[in-house]
Amino acid sequence: QFPYINMSLILLGLSRGPSIRSWRTLQCLVSEASSQHLAQHQAESNICRIPENTCQDPGQAASSSHRVAQARCFSSQARGKEWSQRRLVGWSPDQFYQVVSDVEQYRHFVPWCQASRVMTRSPDGTKMTAELAVGFQMLKERYTSHVTLQPPHKVSSQVRDSLLFHHLDSSWRMEPGPSPRTCWLTFSVDFAFNSALYGHMADLFFSEVVKQMVTAFEGRAHKMYGPSSLVRPTSGSGSSGSSSSSSRSALHK
């Protein structure tokens, strides 16, 4: 039976293809991942039998079998990544906060998000747990996100119980911009996969995925509050010019 490959965040945001050079490349990687699924599962089961201190002390003398197992243990450890982007957007901090904090609506505009629902809310409204389901064809993942709200300037979330992620921490910060209907938006992600295979695929795709996240939320803000205030008519033409937003981003291994 063809196994499900949990690749949610790698694919999150890839619904419109110009950022992916070749869908064939993605298909090949998925095929390779599925063919290695059972063998990898068995190998990782064997790794779990290695004493914890074996992995923590690579300099410790060991038998040849332990050295092989030790090397495999290190290669299976999740590789963490951090990514952040700061950009000026044409909506007020409160407007963009309303977009980001409305997790229930993510299924309507976040690419690859198939379902989103808020399960619990704290009495003061500053914390909630939300279940999200994301996927494409055979690639599926469902996980619970613990969300902290600091209106009207910050939304942060943590994922700890996912089969795919060792951890997934994200934050959105909205700060007043240079004019009333603008804000400086900072989107940050810190994550690590439980599987080295997924980590390798993330190297290829994840930076492109997260770059599209801000664009998706800007699209939602446009739908809710109208065009960005940074868009100005081109002189003498009446058509819309491009946004004067500035951004900077970094990806760290």
ChimeraX attribute file (.defattr): number of C-alpha atoms within 10 A of each C-alpha:
attribute: neighborCount
match mode: 1-to-1
recipient: residues
	/A:1	3
	/A:2	9
	/A:3	12
	/A:4	14
	/A:5	18
	/A:6	22
	/A:7	22
	/A:8	21
	/A:9	25
	/A:10	21
	/A:11	24
	/A:12	22
	/A:13	24
	/A:14	21
	/A:15	15
	/A:16	9
	/A:17	10
	/A:18	8
	/A:19	14
	/A:20	16
	/A:21	9
	/A:22	10
	/A:23	10
	/A:24	10
	/A:25	11
	/A:26	16
	/A:27	11
	/A:28	11
	/A:29	14
	/A:30	17
	/A:31	14
	/A:32	12
	/A:33	19
	/A:34	17
	/A:35	13
	/A:36	12
	/A:37	17
	/A:38	12
	/A:39	11
	/A:40	17
	/A:41	12
	/A:42	10
	/A:43	15
	/A:44	15
	/A:45	11
	/A:46	13
	/A:47	19
	/A:48	11
	/A:49	9
	/A:50	14
	/A:51	11
	/A:52	12
	/A:53	10
	/A:54	18
	/A:55	20
	/A:56	12
	/A:57	10
	/A:58	13
	/A:59	9
	/A:60	11
	/A:61	10
	/A:62	12
	/A:63	9
	/A:64	9
	/A:65	8
	/A:66	15
	/A:67	17
	/A:68	11
	/A:69	20
	/A:70	22
	/A:71	14
	/A:72	16
	/A:73	20
	/A:74	14
	/A:75	13
	/A:76	18
	/A:77	16
	/A:78	20
	/A:79	19
	/A:80	16
	/A:81	19
	/A:82	17
	/A:83	19
	/A:84	19
	/A:85	18
	/A:86	19
	/A:87	18
	/A:88	21
	/A:89	27
	/A:90	28
	/A:91	28
	/A:92	24
	/A:93	24
	/A:94	18
	/A:95	18
	/A:96	28
	/A:97	23
	/A:98	16
	/A:99	18
	/A:100	21
	/A:101	20
	/A:102	11
	/A:103	20
	/A:104	15
	/A:105	17
	/A:106	22
	/A:107	17
	/A:108	13
	/A:109	13
	/A:110	24
	/A:111	20
	/A:112	21
	/A:113	22
	/A:114	18
	/A:115	17
	/A:116	20
	/A:117	17
	/A:118	18
	/A:119	12
	/A:120	13
	/A:121	13
	/A:122	10
	/A:123	8
	/A:124	6
	/A:125	12
	/A:126	13
	/A:127	18
	/A:128	18
	/A:129	20
	/A:130	19
	/A:131	17
	/A:132	20
	/A:133	17
	/A:134	23
	/A:135	22
	/A:136	17
	/A:137	6
	/A:138	14
	/A:139	15
	/A:140	18
	/A:141	21
	/A:142	19
	/A:143	17
	/A:144	20
	/A:145	23
	/A:146	17
	/A:147	22
	/A:148	19
	/A:149	18
	/A:150	14
	/A:151	15
	/A:152	17
	/A:153	18
	/A:154	22
	/A:155	22
	/A:156	21
	/A:157	20
	/A:158	18
	/A:159	18
	/A:160	15
	/A:161	13
	/A:162	17
	/A:163	14
	/A:164	21
	/A:165	22
	/A:166	18
	/A:167	18
	/A:168	22
	/A:169	18
	/A:170	18
	/A:171	18
	/A:172	23
	/A:173	21
	/A:174	27
	/A:175	17
	/A:176	17
	/A:177	18
	/A:178	10
	/A:179	12
	/A:180	12
	/A:181	17
	/A:182	24
	/A:183	24
	/A:184	21
	/A:185	27
	/A:186	20
	/A:187	22
	/A:188	19
	/A:189	18
	/A:190	16
	/A:191	19
	/A:192	21
	/A:193	25
	/A:194	18
	/A:195	20
	/A:196	17
	/A:197	18
	/A:198	21
	/A:199	22
	/A:200	14
	/A:201	17
	/A:202	21
	/A:203	14
	/A:204	13
	/A:205	19
	/A:206	21
	/A:207	18
	/A:208	18
	/A:209	20
	/A:210	22
	/A:211	17
	/A:212	19
	/A:213	17
	/A:214	20
	/A:215	13
	/A:216	16
	/A:217	17
	/A:218	20
	/A:219	17
	/A:220	20
	/A:221	23
	/A:222	16
	/A:223	10
	/A:224	13
	/A:225	13
	/A:226	12
	/A:227	15
	/A:228	18
	/A:229	17
	/A:230	18
	/A:231	16
	/A:232	15
	/A:233	12
	/A:234	11
	/A:235	9
	/A:236	6
	/A:237	8
	/A:238	9
	/A:239	11
	/A:240	11
	/A:241	13
	/A:242	11
	/A:243	14
	/A:244	13
	/A:245	13
	/A:246	10
	/A:247	13
	/A:248	9
	/A:249	14
	/A:250	11
	/A:251	12
	/A:252	10
	/A:253	8
